[in-house]
Amino acid sequence: MKKLLAITLVLTLSTFSLAGCGSKNSETTDDTGPVKYTISTTDPKMKADTKIQKMISEKTGVEFEYMPVIGGADQAKQKYEIWLASEDYPDIVNMGVDNISKYRDGGALQPMEDLIDQYGPNIKKKFGKFYDLLRDKDGHIYSLGNVNLSKETPANVQGSFVVQYDVLKEAGYPQIKTLDQLFDVLQAYVTKHPTMDGKETIAFSGAGADLTYNNPSVNAAGLPDHGRFSIDSDNNVHVALTSDYTKKYYGFLNKLQNAGMLDKEIFSLNYETASTKLAQGRILAGFFPQWVLGGPESSLIAAGKTDREFAKFPLYFDENVQDHSNTVTPSSSGNNWAITKNAKHPERIIQYLDYLFTDEGQKLISWGIEGQHYDVVEGKRVRKEEVNNQIKGDPDYLINEGLASSNSMFSFGDGAKLDDGDYATPLTADAIAGNYDDATKDILKKYNKKIWADFLAKPEYIPAYLWQLNAPEKSTAIMKKMEQAWQKETPKMILAKTQGEFDAAWNSYVGQLDQAGLKNLEQMWTEKWKQYIEVYNKATQK
Amino acid sequence: MRRSIGDISFSVINYMFLAALGMITVYPFLNLLAISFNDSLDSLRGAVYVFPNEFTLDNYRVVFKSDSLLHAGILSVARTVLGTALSVLCTAMLAYTLSRREYMFRKPINLILIVSMYLNGGIIPTYLLIKNLGMTNTFWVYIIPGLISVFNVIIIRSYFEQLPEGLIESAKVEGASDISILFRVILPISLPVISTITLFVAVGHWSSWFDNYLYNSKENLSVLQYELMKILIQSTNQVSSNATGYVDKNVLAQTTPQSIRATLTVIVTMPIIFIYPFLQKYFIKGMTVGAMKE
């Protein structure tokens, strides 16, 4: 209550002070007078008084005060719930869709659609045909995220099947497209180098159940990443864990195992223990996304073992697989902004957001200030060299300058272009390629590519990822049950000595998952997905 | 005095066993200490045991870079000292009252206390209560709500109850009031249990951050653990932003979450380790006092 009072006080005072120098009866209509809003953030270091934020505040009059929500997802959720129960929430909450729907149900949010109609022409314009997707079932818009305007693959995206540079070098830089080709290359290398620095060479490894069994099999089948599911052309959702391609991938792991090439610890590795092995350079190949690989690769570079870095390819079961795994969705944000009942003058927030949706705003939040953070060279924006160096030397630089802030989530996306035809963010192919070390540049040259993203298939538009939708109510319990069977039974297949043993284990595994309620789960998700598709079609085909 | 071969071999095996046990207990901490002083990228490769491979102070530099740390540290010390003193005092007074058989409401109050151990209002009602009491965004929210812990009351009460009744009776005969009996007779002979509880409470205060997180959002009321928690989360966030490519590989080279975690553990544990030896003699005394009971 006290805080509310304080905010009201600040607001009235500021309007009064403005009224003093401006027209007299301007209580709410003043467009640029300073207002301060509180906003939640999950990043404890976020700063509200950065250079760039001040520039945006000058234009819009809106300033922020961050209220940190830290800890794991559970602790954050607790804080959100307490705020909701005590009505102590900040003016703007920046959180996941599930939490936002709780706030909506609790009546804590102010609908935005009328305000956007009045004050948000750029928001509407940029969302274009996707605008109606923002609407809730009741027709109101309760939260706003980014719109993904990128039509090309962002330059930092890369395949998750990785192969060590040295393996490729010894094999004479072959084009590797299929898992069997990878197997042959690895086998040749392991036979020649059974040990590395006195320790056993590990041909293939993984990190955690999903990255070992599920994601690679979906990826090798060329399917979009819907988590543990896939969706067919009739919009039916299928569980990936019992699919043909999963069986095929288990067969591949089994083949590695029987050849003695699979990591002996593969069933117990987690991200940390796998990172250690990767950083030692003992793992030749595997399925490791960038967020697992980042630390180990910098460690390898620091140790001068650049031939142990990894090439990142997409790989398939056979040459005929069509790759649909490189996907683009209308929105890439998992977190949205929602305006709570505590916010006075919500139109000011919409005006602020509308500014972020202009090209001028986009340049400020992603590129920074011209002359300070970037230059325009031959009509193209280029990040200043000294800025790049600062980023390398100081991990807090981006935050302190304001180049990383709560505004960043409204970026049009890496690879998107502004109306002037140039990129919206500094994350361009040139910038990424400029950050590679020499060994990486050499390898890429052998394959006639500039960046790892060049290996990927053409991006395809999909309405959403399945995991972006709210999970059906009972689905979590079923998935938990299936997960148990999955983690218990999968090793039996991978360790099978004969084809017969493998098949028997597979059949018993599929049986157990069926018993856990697989059909039921598929049905629930199919229903959910079809509902979404209906909304999507209605919204976009107007 | 001659010792038989059996005696000697028993001693040898005994000491070896104890030494091994000691090593097992000390090793995890030594390992963390080594990691905290080791280059973080080297730690990532594993193979750090008792001594750092590539000595560096970078991890500590990153942690101590935060300028709010000193202020938060002072607050943490303040809440630990003040909170522990008040909490032990109140707990002991309550425990003494409940240990007196002649106290009329002994049974109902005991019952209420024990019920509260198993049932509580949950986090949201608790928050609303604290808020309506006007304690959010104050320093006192660290001290007052946790003043009495039923578990500690029961431990002290049980200790008081087995003290010889005659002590109190004779003090009463001499004309002592209940207050002076507690402070001049009971507490001086209860140092073992008091020091145990003091340590419990102090460690609890020292390592607590969640009350800060829930009740106090102002930075000038942050305690050390909360600030350290923020640093840890920050370093984890950095890894994920590294994955998006905004931050390139060389940035991460400064530290890794694993190294930060080890460093924080060392920083947080040190004060407790330094205090422990001073309280330890009372623990041992407590054990010997127990041994002499009839």
Contacts between the chains, C-beta under 8 A, distances in Angstrom:
chain1	res1	chain2	res2	distance
A	43	B	233	7.9
A	43	B	234	7.2
A	43	B	237	5.7
A	44	B	230	3.6
A	44	B	233	5.8
A	44	B	234	5.9
A	45	B	230	7.2
A	45	B	234	5.2
A	67	B	217	5.5
A	68	B	217	7.5
A	68	B	230	7.1
A	70	B	213	6.7
A	70	B	229	6.3
A	70	B	230	5.9
A	70	B	233	5.2
A	71	B	213	6.7
A	71	B	229	7.2
A	71	B	233	7.3
A	75	B	210	7.7
A	75	B	213	7.2
A	78	B	123	6.2
A	78	B	214	7.8
A	79	B	213	7.0
A	79	B	214	7.0
A	81	B	123	7.9
A	81	B	124	6.4
A	82	B	123	6.7
A	82	B	124	5.7
A	82	B	127	4.8
A	82	B	214	6.6
A	85	B	124	4.5
A	85	B	127	7.2
A	85	B	128	6.7
A	86	B	124	7.6
A	86	B	127	6.0
A	86	B	128	5.6
A	86	B	131	5.7
A	88	B	131	7.3
A	154	B	245	7.9
A	155	B	245	7.5
A	156	B	244	6.5
A	156	B	245	2.9
A	272	B	258	6.8
A	275	B	44	6.1
A	276	B	44	6.5
A	276	B	45	6.4
A	276	B	46	4.2
A	277	B	46	8.0
A	279	B	41	7.6
A	279	B	44	4.4
A	279	B	45	4.4
A	279	B	46	7.6
A	280	B	45	5.2
A	280	B	46	6.6
A	289	B	243	7.4
A	290	B	243	4.9
A	290	B	245	7.6
A	291	B	239	6.9
A	291	B	240	6.1
A	291	B	242	7.5
A	291	B	243	3.4
A	294	B	239	6.6
A	294	B	242	4.7
A	294	B	243	5.8
A	294	B	249	6.5
A	294	B	252	6.2
A	295	B	41	7.9
A	295	B	44	5.7
A	295	B	239	6.7
A	295	B	242	7.9
A	295	B	252	6.0
A	295	B	256	5.6
A	296	B	44	6.4
A	297	B	249	6.1
A	298	B	41	6.1
A	298	B	249	4.2
A	298	B	250	6.9
A	298	B	252	5.1
A	298	B	253	5.3
A	299	B	41	4.1
A	299	B	42	7.4
A	299	B	44	4.4
A	299	B	45	6.0
A	301	B	249	6.5
A	302	B	39	7.9
A	302	B	41	4.5
A	302	B	42	7.8
A	302	B	253	6.1
A	303	B	41	7.4
A	303	B	42	7.7
A	303	B	45	7.2
A	391	B	247	6.7
A	391	B	248	7.3
A	391	B	251	6.5
A	392	B	248	6.8
A	392	B	250	4.6
A	392	B	251	5.9
A	395	B	238	5.7
A	395	B	247	7.0
A	395	B	251	5.1
A	395	B	252	7.9
A	395	B	254	5.9
A	398	B	246	6.9
A	398	B	247	7.2
A	404	B	241	7.2
A	404	B	246	7.0
A	414	B	245	7.7
A	427	B	245	5.8
A	427	B	246	6.7
A	432	B	245	6.5
A	435	B	248	4.4
A	435	B	249	7.3
